[in-house]
């Protein structure tokens, strides 16, 4: 079965599930139309990324100084940032191809979304640091009784955020790699969905230094030492 066929089958199952919604969720005709529109948006290949790109604020954008769209007079104020939309599309296509992501697998798609979220935040941090040009800055640390403020050097906050996102990115890549190995060793079609999710969660716990003993998570004392 191709990825496209798997994706279509997944969407068909979701549509069948809509028939089981409580009547109180969609009482009015307007609510029904709104739900249909929302469903249509989420069915799209990149629907889960709909809320990620920034809204363009033109000259008020925090990244305005490094925006090529402003220089070209093409910044669409009030709409989603084309730079980030393009960034998300390119990253999705590259990772999906390299990792052979199956769009019908919710776990894989969720991990891929988290991975691209990290990539977007790292890119924003890079743009902030490109504008500021300072990795270390003096920040107020207190004041004397007579009102004199003293400062201390501190790493740029954008750099600290970038480092956290890079660590998280590496963790997600390890989880995605684990799913690839699971597919090859066990055959994902034969794996029970609950066991598959449990396997992914166990991999994550292990990456955090938590041991799994007889199906239960216990704190890894060695990590603390």
Secondary structure, 3 states (H helix, E strand, C coil): CCHHHHHHHHHHHHHHHHCCCCHHHCCCHHHHHHHHHHHHHHHCCCHHHCCCCCECCHHHCCCHHHCHHHHCCCCCCCCECHHHHHHHHHHHHHHHHHHCCCCCCHHHHHHHHHHHHHHHHHHHHHHHHHHHCCCEEEEEEEECCCCCEEEEEEECHHHHHHHHHHHHHHHHHHHHHHHHHHHHHHCHHHCCHHHHHHHHHHHHHHHCCEEEECCEEEECHHHHC
